[in-house]
Amino acid sequence: MVAAKKMKKSLELVNSRLQRVMKCGKFVAGDKQMTMVRQGPVKLVVLASTHPALRKCKTGHHTTLARAAAHHYRDNGAELAAVCGKY
């Protein structure tokens, strides 16, 4: 029970931080994401749980080369888009 509450609270924290970035910062979603990772100025890459394994591996590799952080979002892409305000 306690672990479920901690997980829910951490997910809410991630969601609120993502919403803040959407309002105040610069973000790129979709296919342009890899282009931005290769070009340079990336701080964080967020991947949904339904992201294909091969692409997730490639994105993780390029993110590591760019010295950026990668966060694996717990929910699917539709939930991630809803948090980001896309839908």
N, C-alpha and C positions, 0 to 999 in steps of 0.2 A: 504494500500500500504506500509506504513512504517512498519507495523507488519510483512508483508511478507519478507521485506528486512532484518529485524532483525533475523527472523527465518532462512533464507537462510544463513546469515552470521554466525549464531551460529552453523548450521549444517556443514558449511565449516570448522569452528574452530575445531569441534569434529572430523571431517574426517582427518584434518591435524595432530591432536594430536594422533589419532589412527595409522596413517601411521608412525609417529615418533616412537611410541612404537614398531611397527612391525620391524623397522630397528634396533633400539638400545636396546630394552628390551626383556624380556622373556614373551611369551604368550602361552596360551593353548586354542585350539578351539575344540568344539564338545563335545563328551561324556566325555572326560577327564577333562572337566571343573568342574563338580561336585566333582570329586575325589580330585582335587586340592583345592577346597573350603573346603572340609571336612578336608584335611590334614593340612591346615594352611596358608602358606605364600601367600595370595592373597590380592591385593590392590584394584582391580576393576573388576567387572563382567559386560560385555556388553550383553544385551539381545535384539534380534531383535523383531520387532512388531508382527511377525507371530509366535513367540514362544508360544506353547500351554499354556493355562491359568493355569492349574494345575502345570505344570513344572515351570512356572514363579513364582508361589506362593512358591513352595518348594525351588527353587533357591534363591528367596528373603529371605526366612527364614534362610537358611544355610549361606547366605551372611551376614545377620545381626548377626548371632552367631559368625561368623569369624571376625566381626568388619571390614568389607570391604564395599566399595561403590558399588552400583548397578546403572547402567545407562541403561535406556530403549531407544534403538536406534529407530529412527522414521521410517526408511525404513525396508524392508523385509530382510531375511537372505542372499539372493543373492547380494543385494546392500552392505550389511555389509561385505560379503566375498570379493567383488570387492575392497572395500576401504582397507581391510586388505591385499590385494595382493594375495588372494587365487586363483582367476580366471584371 
